[in-house]
Amino acid sequence: MPNKRAFRFHLFPLKSIQSNISLAFSCLILAAILLTSLVSYQLSVDAVERNSQGYIEEIIKQVNTNIQSYVDNMENISLLALTNKDVKYYISDNNFISADGRRIYEKRISDLFQAILYTRKDIASIMVFGYNGRYVSDRRITTLNPNTRIEEQSWYRMAKSEAGKSVISSPHVQNIIKNEYRWVVSLSRELKSTDGITAEGVFLVDLNLSIINDICSNINLGKKGYLFIVDQEGHIVYHPQQQLIDSKLRTEKITEVIGTESGSSFTAEDGEGKRIYSVQDTSFGWKIAGVAYTDELIASKEELRNSIIVYALCGLAIALLISVWLSHRFSKPIKDLQTDMKLVEKGNFDIQTEIGEMNEIGQLGRSFNMMVSRIKTLMQELIRNQESKRKSELLLLQSQINPHFLYNTLDSIVWMAEQKQHEEVVLMTSALAKLFRASITKDKELVPIRIEIEHITNYLLIQKMRYTTELEYLIDIDEEILDFQTLKILLQPFVENAIYHGIRNKFGIGDGVITIRGRLIKDQIVFEVEDNGFGMTPEQLGRILITGEGANRNQGIGISNVNERIKLYFGHEYGIQIRSEIEVGTCVTITIPKLA
């Protein structure tokens, strides 16, 4: 007895990984033994339930076919009214029908409806309501209920909403005829004119529920099984115990049936026992559910249960012995890995756990080492990116307010003021104010392309007023890209370089022209800044792309810095490309993603 107590204390403290593994393996082995015993029983149960579900589904499909055939016959009656010339003429907007002529049409239509009712005892009534205010039924004299509005009836509204398709209503009391109250299901559809476009009225067939009862009442799903029908709103169309349900003495799984897809099944278990519900949808929104009780399908279970108990007791003793040995084998490498993880939690990313055998635990240790190395690399890369971003933001800030540009612009304003050029002073001052207002805005790094174009337009307007006829510019931007996003002050460095290092050297020789284009190409936005300056040699072009040489650091941000800024924000697949030819000019292509 003392040895047994010591053994139990050692095995089940549940405070170490060895104890947990031991318990886990005991449970797993025991579960495997129990599963072996249960498999024959479960397979038998599953086979019976599958066969039962298949049987129920076939019965429901047959019921669905019978009901659908019945509804199709009703739709054929509606097609008869739809194609009847008397009906079409009667409900049309024809104002030439006299009172006597109207009675003639009503008699012919009523005779037609009576002939249909004579052969179909399951039809309670047939009526047509024209949008012109006329109506006719299967009776010679029809008096409508003065307390009922046809337009408010659900079958009437449903027919209008479906625009020519047949609709089936929920079971309801039909009270449109005076002193008549029948429990029916209504089939209705909107009638169209000859052109098939103009709606002229609604056709109504009221069906007695007795035919539905006849179809469903003879279905056999066992002694206790049954079949019921609900519409898409959850109202019961047919149930063998509908009176008990209406009086709240019995409940039904209507919500579950509505939420079940056609051709699917679900089970329910309560005080009435375990049941299988198999559901089929009709084409007009009803759901047919067949219910079978599993206790009518499965025989005695005692023998199988006894076998399960015997196997479980034998397997438990074996499971305890095996689990102790396995838990000791696996606990040590897992504990070592846990220790290394705690070191990583404290911020030590230089740790590498030892890997023993290349089993699952060894692979876990290898994945852990790779993860730690990857995290360390990503943190270092994040630090470098943040530093690079700060540098780009600093360079951008330095480029926003150009002292030389500001001095020259203010000097031009003073000169124009002295020359009494007041309108030019106002225009240049306004453009300068808008330019600096956009430059000093810090809340957003991305702005709409429309704002960026306004900024570069103000910049070029100032330069144009300074250099007059020596500088021309053209801005050609597609309207469809104006609401997409771009980096703030993206184009100004290239326009500035084009002026100071491209076309200014031509002043006095010929007009300098700067062209700015913007296009949407697939999922990318492409800008081009082109000038007709002196251009560059391939050696100069290479130095600009590598070092940013070619832009005065006191006048603007370098091209390589702009390229790095684009790649930092949008990815390495975006950036700039430059092509240049001596005495022809330079074209800078800037590619960014399409961002809404």
Steps between C-alpha positions, in 0.01 A plus 500: 500500500774763576670425168170546317435839661853617416455391140172692462650814652789486254276437198225759539630827649410674169764765569775378268513422132587138572186452706285666236650292221449187708137585559452598136640171370288305748191676376595457135569130530185449698306696242650284223386183677157642560483608136583147386213367705264769388575483129275206414216647701542846353530369145175312546327807638638721224400253229145480632476878529640550149256252357220666693600842377515371144159343538354820647661711226350282229155526655530877537621532141191309387276725710681801357445366148130447567453848647705656221289317241190631670635857501603464135140414416389813681757702304361354179160636602660842551657471155154429361379830644818673387445400138121537492397786270186581699697535823766716332241729346296521819789615725662726240467880502245484220228754573269395216339213690136589568311377804324231293824405327674479836237257629549285191872479567442430869261215412747341257786525747285374785385204288865419430587506869192291588605239246838475669342470845268228374801276422710605800321456832815604688470861378298728725474798264654673198508878462660769287555857623588760237700810582221687316263423792315210335485154650333170415481160668362151442161627622251696299446743783797580723472738792828602657541547872471877558729476802788347305737681263627283220824701473588415861473123455835321525438287190422818302818678609715190439363460147576864417852474641583188294390672174344204319630201696264275692512528879357274770369658820499367853180331623255775587132585532377641170253780579483705182151368414220623721382254766753232395799397708696204365832352618700488177838531334504761222687479169523841334690662216504834325344508151680686224373663183562352157837675477610322818604827665191681631351352818118490483378297797537208740372144455400307816433130562400396854588137574332289767750362751332160479716400202817569703362290785419218258855502359672504842271299727573161338879527542645227727818584693461242778252482783595839638654665192318766307536768233421871516526807273588862585520805277800735472367716786470207740123458481378140507334392177438142613566308821322184620475653848444859399220551752735410787760742367248780456381448857863506632473141625780390268806667345682437174853570372379758247795740541751219446311374194498847341874535560584158347606479135299291259609137491661525848409342833540577868424319822307613806478339840269595786230343715340348191818313411764532227364590159642547150366795300552485124416817305416569136420838337224552248545732207253750648650546848342226711710256701395136544640328809486129572549384860608151605573371854832318536374269774275338241805431283763362740460175691642403845827665604580314824734239352717759327519715813623206711776431250612863519534482882712183488740639240528827688605338829764286332637789300523733800768293675711479185455872429636604842823302458566624147426861583759516783779387270401729213457807722853461641642468149337817365502732801868600506535660151169680544611644834825619340304670223274666757806645677632647175160651422499683832838651413357624169205651687752708696648639175795268439482431127850350485383175660505176300348187650679166472350253257525130580322242288330638189154387606198725557662661806828545312312663211323724751837608640632563148190708416546691824861582411394615152221711647737671748751571223226635276363724778850634564548572128160668471568720802831609355336568164223694671757717676678566170172584325399739775835672480473522122146634528609767747782603268259525204254704706782732607614545140138562395461763771820666385370508144160646588627856553775594255667825614629587152161434342326704771744791461470507120121479516471782756745706297281449192193605700675818614605578144148450365360714782736779404385465140137533613421149377243443771321204345829317449598576862172354626531193275860423600438568871195273499690222323789534747263484798329185364840346427631549854167403657523161330869471592462556874202262543628214719190300588503274194782348298260385224280752318262476202667544163267795445674683790846409371412636155371825655830529689720451193274733298556778754874433493515514119280811494754683719791383286313597184440853633870526585636377171206620279543386141814299566301229682194313377329208669225248423312289760317200350339290776221246446185592691454141623812510721436830680333339803771238555772551763866596454790614714491867590734726294594213269535695175659828616859362534495376139348822365752702700790293361355535148500882534835556672703221340315442175343791317644804683822454305293554182364839610592747232548218246149360478183448699512244777199268518405273793227238448335312787288196419298262719344173386337190651663185361338185638539527879777760488507877469781629279619863503744649247694823543663587166709800397676606180823603672856402413460147638763278664764250404465136614777560757315798652176302502664212684644731767158658557326163553770373736600808701234757426758732342347764279275673752631788705445401861413857590233507233326170516485139598724259303354264244637191676335615823165536325546155350579358845196677646271343238640150561475544877130584487380287207752217454808423294302440180421873481731796448643717224665446162694764304577516131701789358665601175752778447348815341157328492385496860422285801191301600445371855240221543355457849298184575279461809211262586134588452374589849143616554 
